[in-house]
């Protein structure tokens, strides 16, 4: 998984120390949403129609997600990653669908992690260019 945090904002050219908590959280929320969208589009482009249908079933149906996890990742309740997701979501259904979707995608898409990192790197590079252009305009 990836995380948009202070380090990411700093890498994008933001002076995190000068941002209010509200501003920082707004950037984190916006950048996380955009990164999720870009990554999803990239990963879905690697799937065929049948895979997309199966993925959507797992992602949208908690019972289907739990059944898939039990079938292909028995003992998932004991995995630290799952426990962290459960803690973060506060909902077993949300945790199961998120965890199952991530594992399913990892199983279905070769180089899953590399594709995610590539999309994040591309997004960060784009943010840096935009930030540099904004700074250049502001200094003139």
GIZIKA-V474236 format. One record per residue. N is the residue number from 1. RES is the residue in one letter. D_CENTER is the distance of its C-alpha to the mean C-alpha in Angstrom with 1 decimal. Layout:
N&RES&D_CENTER, N&RES&D_CENTER
//
This chain:
1&X&6.0, 2&X&5.7, 3&X&7.4, 4&X&9.0, 5&X&12.5, 6&X&16.2, 7&X&16.1, 8&X&13.6, 9&X&15.8, 10&X&18.9, 11&X&17.9, 12&X&17.5, 13&X&21.0, 14&X&20.9, 15&X&23.5, 16&X&21.5, 17&X&24.9, 18&X&26.2, 19&X&23.5, 20&X&24.2, 21&X&21.8, 22&X&21.3, 23&X&20.7, 24&X&18.2, 25&X&16.3, 26&X&16.5, 27&X&15.1, 28&X&12.2, 29&X&11.5, 30&X&12.3, 31&X&10.3, 32&X&7.0, 33&X&8.1, 34&X&9.3, 35&X&6.5, 36&X&4.6, 37&X&8.2, 38&X&9.1, 39&X&6.9, 40&X&8.1, 41&X&11.4, 42&X&11.7, 43&X&11.2, 44&X&13.4, 45&X&15.9, 46&X&16.5, 47&X&17.6, 48&X&21.1, 49&X&22.0, 50&X&22.7, 51&X&19.4, 52&X&17.7, 53&X&20.0, 54&X&19.4, 55&X&15.6, 56&X&16.2, 57&X&18.8, 58&X&16.6, 59&X&13.8, 60&X&16.5, 61&X&19.2, 62&X&18.9, 63&X&22.2, 64&X&21.2, 65&X&18.1, 66&X&20.4, 67&X&23.0, 68&X&20.7, 69&X&19.6, 70&X&23.3, 71&X&24.4, 72&X&22.1, 73&X&20.8, 74&X&23.7, 75&X&23.6, 76&X&19.9, 77&X&21.0, 78&X&22.2, 79&X&19.1, 80&X&17.9, 81&X&14.2, 82&X&15.1, 83&X&17.3, 84&X&14.7, 85&X&12.4, 86&X&15.7, 87&X&16.8, 88&X&13.8, 89&X&14.1, 90&X&17.9, 91&X&18.2, 92&X&18.9, 93&X&18.1, 94&X&14.6, 95&X&13.9, 96&X&15.5, 97&X&13.8, 98&X&10.2, 99&X&11.6, 100&X&13.7, 101&X&11.3, 102&X&9.3, 103&X&12.8, 104&X&14.3, 105&X&12.0, 106&X&12.8, 107&X&16.4, 108&X&16.6, 109&X&15.2, 110&X&17.1, 111&X&15.4, 112&X&11.9, 113&X&10.9, 114&X&13.1, 115&X&11.7, 116&X&8.1, 117&X&10.3, 118&X&12.6, 119&X&10.4, 120&X&9.4, 121&X&13.1, 122&X&14.3, 123&X&12.5, 124&X&13.9, 125&X&17.3, 126&X&17.4, 127&X&16.9, 128&X&19.6, 129&X&22.0, 130&X&21.6, 131&X&22.2, 132&X&25.2, 133&X&26.6, 134&X&26.4, 135&X&28.1, 136&X&30.8, 137&X&31.6, 138&X&31.9, 139&X&34.2, 140&X&36.6
//
